[in-house]
Amino acid sequence: MDYKEDLRIIRTRKLLSSTLLDMMEEQSLEKISVIDLCTKALVNRATFYAHFEDKYHLLTFALEELKDEVYARFSKDVKASSPKEVLVKLAHLTFDFVKDNRNHVANLLAHNRNEKVIITIKESLTQSVKYQLGKFNNNYPAGVPTTVTATAFSGALVDLCLWYLDNNDKCTETEMKSFVDALFGGRIG
């Protein structure tokens, strides 16, 4: 019996989380009420409050799930022979992700470009970059701690993606990849 209860809790939390993110594509978090969220998710308000304190607590949960999803996607083995190649390939993966999820990402950020969303994405990418660069610690001592490299790279990459989404009429995803290649001193892979 406990097993079914756990599955229901997981399913309810995921439903509320995905509904919130869907609603955030259309309007800012501040304009979303718990009542509207529950109505759209077909969940009773009492059920909502059994799982979350308020919509900000739900947002934290939703962003943690998103963070886990991004980390899983970018922590898969990246075939690379150097840290430089890892960074370029991760940048390419990021632009592929943005291209594949353009409407979802653009709509979410159009209405909710707040610190919490951006910081969560940056933290997730930083963890993925640290994981990928960690494979080279013994072979490629850079003199710069992996955490510093990962943080700087992730911050720059997220800012580039935001610029790309804001200026999609100025360059294509392929051009963005070529710019990253140029920044790293030539085409890799």
DOVO-446932 format. One line per field, with one value per residue: residue number from 1; residue in three letters; x, y, z of N, C-alpha, C in turn. Coordinates in nm, 2 decimals, padded with zeros to 4 digits. Layout:
num: c(NUM; ...);
residu: c(ALA; ...);
n.x: c(X; ...);
n.y: c(Y; ...);
n.z: c(Z; ...);
ca.x: c(X; ...);
ca.y: c(Y; ...);
ca.z: c(Z; ...);
c.x: c(X; ...);
c.y: c(Y; ...);
c.z: c(Z; ...);
***
This chain:
num: c(1; 2; 3; 4; 5; 6; 7; 8; 9; 10; 11; 12; 13; 14; 15; 16; 17; 18; 19; 20; 21; 22; 23; 24; 25; 26; 27; 28; 29; 30; 31; 32; 33; 34; 35; 36; 37; 38; 39; 40; 41; 42; 43; 44; 45; 46; 47; 48; 49; 50; 51; 52; 53; 54; 55; 56; 57; 58; 59; 60; 61; 62; 63; 64; 65; 66; 67; 68; 69; 70; 71; 72; 73; 74; 75; 76; 77; 78; 79; 80; 81; 82; 83; 84; 85; 86; 87; 88; 89; 90; 91; 92; 93; 94; 95; 96; 97; 98; 99; 100; 101; 102; 103; 104; 105; 106; 107; 108; 109; 110; 111; 112; 113; 114; 115; 116; 117; 118; 119; 120; 121; 122; 123; 124; 125; 126; 127; 128; 129; 130; 131; 132; 133; 134; 135; 136; 137; 138; 139; 140; 141; 142; 143; 144; 145; 146; 147; 148; 149; 150; 151; 152; 153; 154; 155; 156; 157; 158; 159; 160; 161; 162; 163; 164; 165; 166; 167; 168; 169; 170; 171; 172; 173; 174; 175; 176; 177; 178; 179; 180; 181; 182; 183; 184; 185; 186; 187; 188; 189);
residu: c(MET; ASP; TYR; LYS; GLU; ASP; LEU; ARG; ILE; ILE; ARG; THR; ARG; LYS; LEU; LEU; SER; SER; THR; LEU; LEU; ASP; MET; MET; GLU; GLU; GLN; SER; LEU; GLU; LYS; ILE; SER; VAL; ILE; ASP; LEU; CYS; THR; LYS; ALA; LEU; VAL; ASN; ARG; ALA; THR; PHE; TYR; ALA; HIS; PHE; GLU; ASP; LYS; TYR; HIS; LEU; LEU; THR; PHE; ALA; LEU; GLU; GLU; LEU; LYS; ASP; GLU; VAL; TYR; ALA; ARG; PHE; SER; LYS; ASP; VAL; LYS; ALA; SER; SER; PRO; LYS; GLU; VAL; LEU; VAL; LYS; LEU; ALA; HIS; LEU; THR; PHE; ASP; PHE; VAL; LYS; ASP; ASN; ARG; ASN; HIS; VAL; ALA; ASN; LEU; LEU; ALA; HIS; ASN; ARG; ASN; GLU; LYS; VAL; ILE; ILE; THR; ILE; LYS; GLU; SER; LEU; THR; GLN; SER; VAL; LYS; TYR; GLN; LEU; GLY; LYS; PHE; ASN; ASN; ASN; TYR; PRO; ALA; GLY; VAL; PRO; THR; THR; VAL; THR; ALA; THR; ALA; PHE; SER; GLY; ALA; LEU; VAL; ASP; LEU; CYS; LEU; TRP; TYR; LEU; ASP; ASN; ASN; ASP; LYS; CYS; THR; GLU; THR; GLU; MET; LYS; SER; PHE; VAL; ASP; ALA; LEU; PHE; GLY; GLY; ARG; ILE; GLY);
n.x: c(00.08; 00.19; 00.37; 00.20; 00.10; 00.33; 00.38; 00.16; 00.21; 00.45; 00.35; 00.16; 00.31; 00.48; 00.29; 00.18; 00.42; 00.49; 00.26; 00.28; 00.52; 00.43; 00.23; 00.39; 00.50; 00.32; 00.26; 00.39; 00.53; 00.43; 00.18; 00.04; -00.20; -00.25; -00.50; -00.57; -00.37; -00.42; -00.67; -00.61; -00.44; -00.61; -00.63; -00.70; -00.71; -00.64; -00.49; -00.28; -00.16; -00.09; 00.14; 00.30; 00.42; 00.36; 00.33; 00.59; 00.75; 00.67; 00.78; 01.05; 01.08; 01.01; 01.21; 01.43; 01.38; 01.40; 01.67; 01.79; 01.72; 01.85; 02.12; 02.14; 02.12; 02.34; 02.55; 02.61; 02.84; 03.08; 03.25; 03.58; 03.90; 04.04; 04.02; 03.94; 03.81; 03.60; 03.46; 03.38; 03.22; 03.02; 02.91; 02.80; 02.61; 02.45; 02.34; 02.21; 02.02; 01.87; 01.78; 01.62; 01.43; 01.32; 01.08; 00.96; 01.16; 01.21; 00.96; 00.92; 01.13; 01.07; 00.86; 00.95; 01.21; 01.38; 01.60; 01.61; 01.54; 01.73; 01.97; 01.94; 01.96; 02.22; 02.36; 02.31; 02.43; 02.69; 02.76; 02.75; 02.96; 03.17; 03.18; 03.24; 03.49; 03.63; 03.72; 03.97; 04.15; 04.39; 04.54; 04.55; 04.65; 04.55; 04.60; 04.40; 04.13; 03.89; 03.63; 03.62; 03.66; 03.44; 03.23; 03.26; 03.25; 02.99; 02.83; 02.88; 02.79; 02.52; 02.44; 02.51; 02.32; 02.08; 02.11; 02.11; 01.84; 01.70; 01.78; 01.72; 01.68; 01.91; 02.12; 02.19; 02.14; 02.35; 02.54; 02.59; 02.72; 02.95; 03.06; 03.13; 03.32; 03.52; 03.58; 03.72; 03.95; 03.94; 03.78; 03.65; 03.62);
n.y: c(-00.12; 00.13; 00.17; 00.23; 00.47; 00.63; 00.65; 00.79; 01.03; 01.12; 01.13; 01.34; 01.56; 01.58; 01.64; 01.89; 02.04; 02.03; 02.15; 02.41; 02.50; 02.49; 02.69; 02.91; 02.96; 03.12; 03.33; 03.54; 03.42; 03.56; 03.63; 03.40; 03.22; 03.00; 02.88; 02.90; 02.74; 02.49; 02.44; 02.41; 02.19; 02.00; 01.94; 01.93; 02.21; 02.17; 01.94; 02.04; 02.20; 02.01; 01.91; 02.13; 02.44; 02.69; 02.86; 02.94; 02.75; 02.53; 02.61; 02.60; 02.33; 02.25; 02.37; 02.23; 01.98; 02.03; 02.11; 01.87; 01.72; 01.87; 01.83; 01.55; 01.53; 01.66; 01.54; 01.30; 01.08; 01.26; 01.24; 01.33; 01.46; 01.65; 01.91; 02.15; 02.07; 01.93; 02.15; 02.29; 02.10; 02.07; 02.33; 02.32; 02.12; 02.25; 02.46; 02.30; 02.19; 02.42; 02.49; 02.27; 02.29; 02.54; 02.70; 02.64; 02.70; 02.97; 03.09; 03.04; 03.18; 03.44; 03.54; 03.49; 03.58; 03.56; 03.58; 03.33; 03.13; 03.15; 03.12; 02.86; 02.71; 02.78; 02.67; 02.40; 02.35; 02.41; 02.20; 01.99; 02.06; 02.06; 01.78; 01.67; 01.80; 01.70; 01.45; 01.50; 01.59; 01.47; 01.45; 01.69; 01.94; 02.26; 02.48; 02.63; 02.60; 02.35; 02.41; 02.69; 02.72; 02.58; 02.73; 02.99; 02.93; 02.82; 03.03; 03.22; 03.07; 03.04; 03.31; 03.37; 03.20; 03.32; 03.57; 03.48; 03.38; 03.62; 03.76; 03.62; 03.67; 03.77; 03.59; 03.24; 02.91; 02.75; 02.94; 03.05; 02.83; 02.82; 03.06; 03.00; 02.80; 02.96; 03.12; 02.94; 02.90; 02.78; 02.53; 02.24; 01.89);
n.z: c(00.00; 00.08; -00.13; -00.36; -00.26; -00.25; -00.53; -00.61; -00.48; -00.61; -00.87; -00.85; -00.76; -00.99; -01.18; -01.09; -01.10; -01.38; -01.48; -01.37; -01.50; -01.76; -01.75; -01.69; -01.93; -02.05; -01.88; -01.62; -01.31; -01.09; -01.17; -01.17; -01.00; -00.71; -00.71; -00.99; -01.09; -00.97; -01.08; -01.35; -01.34; -01.25; -00.98; -00.64; -00.42; -00.15; -00.18; -00.32; -00.12; 00.06; -00.04; -00.11; 00.02; -00.10; -00.41; -00.48; -00.34; -00.49; -00.74; -00.68; -00.65; -00.91; -01.06; -00.96; -01.06; -01.33; -01.33; -01.27; -01.50; -01.70; -01.61; -01.64; -01.91; -02.01; -01.89; -02.00; -02.15; -02.32; -02.60; -02.62; -02.66; -02.52; -02.27; -02.39; -02.62; -02.49; -02.38; -02.61; -02.74; -02.54; -02.55; -02.81; -02.78; -02.60; -02.76; -02.94; -02.77; -02.70; -02.96; -03.02; -02.82; -02.84; -02.85; -02.60; -02.41; -02.48; -02.44; -02.17; -02.05; -02.15; -02.00; -01.75; -01.66; -01.43; -01.15; -01.01; -01.19; -01.39; -01.24; -01.15; -01.40; -01.47; -01.26; -01.29; -01.55; -01.47; -01.30; -01.48; -01.66; -01.48; -01.42; -01.67; -01.73; -01.52; -01.59; -01.70; -01.52; -01.43; -01.66; -01.80; -01.66; -01.58; -01.43; -01.34; -01.12; -01.16; -01.09; -01.11; -01.38; -01.49; -01.38; -01.49; -01.76; -01.79; -01.70; -01.91; -02.13; -02.08; -02.08; -02.35; -02.48; -02.39; -02.52; -02.78; -02.80; -02.76; -02.99; -03.22; -03.49; -03.58; -03.60; -03.67; -03.52; -03.61; -03.68; -03.43; -03.32; -03.48; -03.40; -03.13; -03.19; -03.31; -03.09; -02.94; -03.08; -03.34; -03.55; -03.40; -03.39);
ca.x: c(00.00; 00.28; 00.43; 00.11; 00.09; 00.45; 00.37; 00.07; 00.28; 00.54; 00.27; 00.09; 00.42; 00.52; 00.18; 00.18; 00.54; 00.48; 00.16; 00.34; 00.61; 00.35; 00.16; 00.49; 00.53; 00.22; 00.26; 00.49; 00.49; 00.36; 00.04; -00.03; -00.25; -00.26; -00.63; -00.57; -00.28; -00.49; -00.78; -00.55; -00.38; -00.72; -00.59; -00.77; -00.62; -00.59; -00.39; -00.16; -00.10; -00.04; 00.27; 00.38; 00.38; 00.31; 00.37; 00.73; 00.80; 00.65; 00.88; 01.18; 01.07; 01.01; 01.34; 01.52; 01.36; 01.46; 01.81; 01.83; 01.70; 01.96; 02.24; 02.14; 02.14; 02.48; 02.65; 02.63; 02.97; 03.11; 03.38; 03.67; 04.04; 04.10; 03.92; 03.90; 03.71; 03.48; 03.38; 03.32; 03.11; 02.91; 02.84; 02.72; 02.50; 02.36; 02.27; 02.11; 01.91; 01.79; 01.71; 01.51; 01.32; 01.32; 00.95; 00.94; 01.26; 01.19; 00.83; 00.94; 01.22; 01.01; 00.78; 01.00; 01.36; 01.42; 01.73; 01.60; 01.54; 01.87; 02.07; 01.92; 02.01; 02.37; 02.42; 02.31; 02.54; 02.82; 02.78; 02.78; 03.09; 03.27; 03.18; 03.31; 03.63; 03.69; 03.79; 04.10; 04.23; 04.52; 04.61; 04.55; 04.65; 04.53; 04.63; 04.27; 04.05; 03.78; 03.51; 03.63; 03.64; 03.30; 03.14; 03.28; 03.20; 02.84; 02.77; 02.90; 02.71; 02.38; 02.42; 02.50; 02.19; 01.98; 02.13; 02.06; 01.69; 01.66; 01.82; 01.72; 01.68; 02.05; 02.21; 02.13; 02.21; 02.47; 02.63; 02.63; 02.82; 03.07; 03.12; 03.20; 03.44; 03.61; 03.63; 03.81; 04.06; 03.92; 03.68; 03.68; 03.52);
ca.y: c(00.00; 00.24; 00.19; 00.31; 00.61; 00.70; 00.68; 00.90; 01.16; 01.15; 01.17; 01.46; 01.66; 01.60; 01.71; 02.03; 02.10; 02.05; 02.25; 02.54; 02.54; 02.52; 02.82; 03.01; 02.99; 03.21; 03.44; 03.54; 03.34; 03.65; 03.64; 03.27; 03.19; 02.86; 02.84; 02.87; 02.63; 02.37; 02.42; 02.36; 02.06; 01.92; 01.90; 02.01; 02.31; 02.10; 01.85; 02.12; 02.25; 01.89; 01.89; 02.25; 02.55; 02.79; 02.85; 02.95; 02.62; 02.45; 02.66; 02.55; 02.18; 02.23; 02.40; 02.12; 01.87; 02.08; 02.11; 01.73; 01.69; 01.93; 01.77; 01.42; 01.54; 01.71; 01.46; 01.18; 01.08; 01.34; 01.19; 01.44; 01.43; 01.76; 02.00; 02.25; 02.00; 01.91; 02.28; 02.32; 02.01; 02.11; 02.45; 02.27; 02.05; 02.35; 02.53; 02.20; 02.18; 02.54; 02.48; 02.16; 02.33; 02.69; 02.77; 02.61; 02.78; 03.12; 03.13; 03.03; 03.30; 03.56; 03.58; 03.46; 03.59; 03.60; 03.52; 03.19; 03.04; 03.16; 03.06; 02.71; 02.66; 02.79; 02.57; 02.26; 02.34; 02.41; 02.07; 01.90; 02.09; 02.00; 01.64; 01.64; 01.84; 01.61; 01.34; 01.54; 01.65; 01.41; 01.46; 01.83; 02.04; 02.39; 02.58; 02.70; 02.50; 02.30; 02.48; 02.82; 02.71; 02.54; 02.84; 03.09; 02.88; 02.80; 03.16; 03.27; 02.99; 03.07; 03.44; 03.36; 03.14; 03.43; 03.67; 03.41; 03.38; 03.76; 03.81; 03.50; 03.72; 03.82; 03.48; 03.11; 02.82; 02.71; 03.05; 03.05; 02.72; 02.86; 03.16; 02.93; 02.74; 03.07; 03.17; 02.84; 02.89; 02.69; 02.42; 02.11; 01.78);
ca.z: c(00.00; 00.08; -00.27; -00.44; -00.21; -00.30; -00.67; -00.62; -00.44; -00.72; -00.99; -00.82; -00.76; -01.12; -01.25; -01.05; -01.15; -01.52; -01.51; -01.34; -01.60; -01.88; -01.72; -01.69; -02.07; -02.09; -01.80; -01.51; -01.19; -01.00; -01.21; -01.15; -00.86; -00.68; -00.76; -01.13; -01.11; -00.93; -01.18; -01.48; -01.32; -01.20; -00.85; -00.53; -00.35; -00.03; -00.22; -00.35; 00.01; 00.13; -00.10; -00.12; 00.10; -00.18; -00.55; -00.48; -00.31; -00.61; -00.84; -00.64; -00.68; -01.06; -01.11; -00.92; -01.16; -01.45; -01.31; -01.28; -01.64; -01.78; -01.57; -01.70; -02.06; -02.04; -01.82; -02.07; -02.20; -02.43; -02.66; -02.64; -02.63; -02.44; -02.20; -02.48; -02.70; -02.41; -02.37; -02.74; -02.76; -02.45; -02.61; -02.93; -02.72; -02.54; -02.87; -03.00; -02.68; -02.72; -03.09; -03.00; -02.72; -02.86; -02.81; -02.46; -02.34; -02.51; -02.37; -02.02; -02.02; -02.19; -01.89; -01.61; -01.66; -01.29; -01.10; -00.97; -01.31; -01.46; -01.15; -01.16; -01.52; -01.46; -01.16; -01.36; -01.65; -01.40; -01.25; -01.59; -01.70; -01.38; -01.44; -01.80; -01.71; -01.42; -01.66; -01.75; -01.41; -01.42; -01.79; -01.85; -01.55; -01.65; -01.34; -01.30; -01.06; -01.25; -01.04; -01.17; -01.53; -01.51; -01.34; -01.59; -01.89; -01.78; -01.70; -02.04; -02.22; -02.05; -02.13; -02.50; -02.52; -02.37; -02.63; -02.90; -02.80; -02.78; -03.12; -03.32; -03.62; -03.61; -03.64; -03.66; -03.42; -03.67; -03.67; -03.29; -03.30; -03.54; -03.31; -03.02; -03.24; -03.33; -02.96; -02.89; -03.17; -03.46; -03.55; -03.33; -03.41);
c.x: c(00.09; 00.34; 00.33; 00.10; 00.21; 00.44; 00.27; 00.13; 00.37; 00.46; 00.21; 00.20; 00.46; 00.42; 00.18; 00.31; 00.53; 00.37; 00.21; 00.43; 00.53; 00.28; 00.26; 00.53; 00.43; 00.21; 00.36; 00.43; 00.40; 00.21; -00.04; -00.07; -00.26; -00.39; -00.63; -00.48; -00.35; -00.60; -00.72; -00.50; -00.49; -00.68; -00.66; -00.67; -00.56; -00.48; -00.26; -00.09; -00.05; 00.11; 00.36; 00.33; 00.31; 00.36; 00.53; 00.80; 00.79; 00.75; 01.02; 01.19; 01.08; 01.15; 01.45; 01.50; 01.42; 01.61; 01.86; 01.82; 01.82; 02.09; 02.25; 02.17; 02.29; 02.59; 02.67; 02.78; 02.99; 03.25; 03.47; 03.81; 04.11; 03.99; 03.86; 03.79; 03.59; 03.39; 03.31; 03.20; 02.99; 02.83; 02.75; 02.60; 02.40; 02.28; 02.17; 01.99; 01.81; 01.71; 01.59; 01.40; 01.30; 01.19; 00.93; 01.03; 01.23; 01.06; 00.85; 01.02; 01.16; 00.93; 00.84; 01.16; 01.40; 01.54; 01.72; 01.60; 01.67; 01.97; 02.06; 01.98; 02.17; 02.43; 02.42; 02.42; 02.67; 02.85; 02.82; 02.92; 03.20; 03.29; 03.26; 03.46; 03.70; 03.76; 03.93; 04.19; 04.37; 04.60; 04.63; 04.55; 04.65; 04.57; 04.51; 04.18; 03.93; 03.65; 03.51; 03.60; 03.50; 03.20; 03.14; 03.22; 03.05; 02.77; 02.77; 02.80; 02.56; 02.35; 02.42; 02.37; 02.07; 01.99; 02.08; 01.91; 01.64; 01.68; 01.82; 01.72; 01.82; 02.14; 02.14; 02.20; 02.34; 02.58; 02.68; 02.74; 02.95; 03.14; 03.19; 03.32; 03.55; 03.67; 03.73; 03.93; 04.05; 03.82; 03.73; 03.58; 03.42);
c.y: c(00.13; 00.27; 00.27; 00.45; 00.69; 00.74; 00.79; 01.04; 01.21; 01.20; 01.31; 01.58; 01.69; 01.67; 01.85; 02.10; 02.13; 02.15; 02.39; 02.58; 02.57; 02.66; 02.93; 03.04; 03.10; 03.34; 03.43; 03.46; 03.43; 03.65; 03.51; 03.25; 03.04; 02.80; 02.81; 02.75; 02.49; 02.34; 02.36; 02.22; 01.96; 01.85; 01.99; 02.09; 02.24; 02.00; 01.92; 02.16; 02.13; 01.86; 02.01; 02.36; 02.66; 02.77; 02.86; 02.82; 02.52; 02.48; 02.60; 02.40; 02.17; 02.27; 02.29; 02.00; 01.91; 02.07; 01.96; 01.68; 01.74; 01.86; 01.63; 01.43; 01.58; 01.64; 01.32; 01.19; 01.16; 01.29; 01.31; 01.40; 01.54; 01.84; 02.10; 02.19; 01.97; 02.04; 02.31; 02.23; 02.03; 02.23; 02.41; 02.20; 02.15; 02.42; 02.43; 02.19; 02.30; 02.54; 02.38; 02.20; 02.48; 02.75; 02.75; 02.70; 02.93; 03.17; 03.14; 03.16; 03.43; 03.62; 03.57; 03.47; 03.64; 03.53; 03.37; 03.09; 03.04; 03.09; 02.91; 02.65; 02.67; 02.69; 02.43; 02.25; 02.34; 02.27; 01.97; 01.93; 02.04; 01.85; 01.60; 01.68; 01.75; 01.49; 01.37; 01.59; 01.60; 01.44; 01.60; 01.93; 02.18; 02.50; 02.66; 02.59; 02.47; 02.38; 02.62; 02.82; 02.68; 02.65; 02.95; 03.05; 02.87; 02.93; 03.23; 03.20; 03.03; 03.22; 03.45; 03.30; 03.25; 03.53; 03.61; 03.41; 03.52; 03.81; 03.70; 03.55; 03.76; 03.71; 03.34; 03.03; 02.78; 02.82; 03.07; 02.95; 02.76; 02.97; 03.10; 02.86; 02.84; 03.11; 03.07; 02.81; 02.79; 02.58; 02.30; 02.01; 01.81);
c.z: c(00.00; -00.06; -00.36; -00.39; -00.25; -00.45; -00.69; -00.59; -00.55; -00.83; -00.97; -00.82; -00.91; -01.21; -01.22; -01.10; -01.30; -01.56; -01.48; -01.45; -01.73; -01.87; -01.73; -01.83; -02.12; -02.01; -01.69; -01.39; -01.10; -01.04; -01.20; -01.01; -00.84; -00.72; -00.91; -01.16; -01.08; -01.03; -01.31; -01.46; -01.27; -01.07; -00.75; -00.46; -00.22; -00.07; -00.25; -00.22; 00.09; 00.08; -00.10; -00.03; 00.02; -00.32; -00.57; -00.44; -00.42; -00.72; -00.80; -00.67; -00.83; -01.11; -01.07; -01.02; -01.29; -01.45; -01.33; -01.43; -01.72; -01.74; -01.64; -01.85; -02.09; -01.97; -01.89; -02.13; -02.33; -02.48; -02.69; -02.60; -02.54; -02.37; -02.30; -02.57; -02.62; -02.40; -02.50; -02.76; -02.67; -02.50; -02.73; -02.88; -02.66; -02.65; -02.94; -02.91; -02.69; -02.85; -03.08; -02.91; -02.73; -02.81; -02.65; -02.38; -02.36; -02.44; -02.22; -01.98; -02.05; -02.08; -01.75; -01.61; -01.53; -01.25; -01.07; -01.08; -01.37; -01.37; -01.15; -01.28; -01.52; -01.37; -01.22; -01.46; -01.58; -01.35; -01.36; -01.65; -01.61; -01.40; -01.56; -01.79; -01.61; -01.47; -01.70; -01.64; -01.41; -01.55; -01.84; -01.73; -01.61; -01.56; -01.29; -01.24; -01.16; -01.21; -01.10; -01.32; -01.56; -01.48; -01.45; -01.72; -01.89; -01.78; -01.84; -02.14; -02.20; -02.11; -02.29; -02.55; -02.50; -02.48; -02.76; -02.91; -02.82; -02.92; -03.23; -03.46; -03.67; -03.65; -03.61; -03.55; -03.48; -03.66; -03.53; -03.26; -03.36; -03.46; -03.19; -03.07; -03.25; -03.19; -02.90; -02.98; -03.28; -03.44; -03.48; -03.36; -03.51);
***
